[in-house]
Amino acid sequence: MASATKMLVRHGLSSANDRRNFGKPAFAHPDASLMVRGCYDAMGVGEALKANGYDGDPSVSRVAVSTMLRTGQTALYAGFRPAAITEYAVLDEVDHDLDPFVLGRMIKAGVYPDAALIRADRLLDTLPDEDVYVTHGLLGSAALYLAGVGRDTDQPFIPRFASVRVLRYDSEKRLCLEEAIMEQRRLWHEHDKNDCE
């Protein structure tokens, strides 16, 4: 695929992201459901899609979601019909095997773990046909980075819950995975070195 425009939606706030569940089975669990606030936030996704240039109607459009419950729930609360929702494992949250505190430091420093870049590269190689993807923050952010989409400095490194980012994918602008990993490792090394000084 030479070029495509996709709408990346981060799922609504779920018990998998609730800091009060840190260290408990619900934290980062694939079957964690949306919290009440996440349901309300997801109801605003349709308007956010329109504000970002999406001209489709969720009530009649198809949507791609991850295999994790919270993304499907976000799509439903956003107005997509159950029959129009298709699950793709390539949209699942990144399994990074990092200590949560290390990952938090990396995110604060604006650095992607290798696993996020590898998963984002796989996503860009196999973009589902749907125009809207409900996925997870780290994967969506890494996909935008690899696609060569400049990061809006008004936006957080990891998208807010139930927010929309536009992925204008052009294979000519795509970053090489190996070079991106080396660049991110260099940034992390510099950040870590500066923290120690």
Secondary structure, 3 states (H helix, E strand, C coil): CCEEEEEEEECCCECCCCHHHCCCCCCCCCCCCECHHHHHHHHCHHHHHHHCCCCCCCCCCCEEECCCHHHHHHHHHCCCCHHHEEECHHHCCCCCCCCHHHHHHHHHHCCCCHHHHHHHHHHHHCCCCCCEEEECHHHHHHHHHHCCCCCCCCCCCCCCCCCEEEEEEECCCCCCHHHHHHHHHHHHHHHHHHHHC
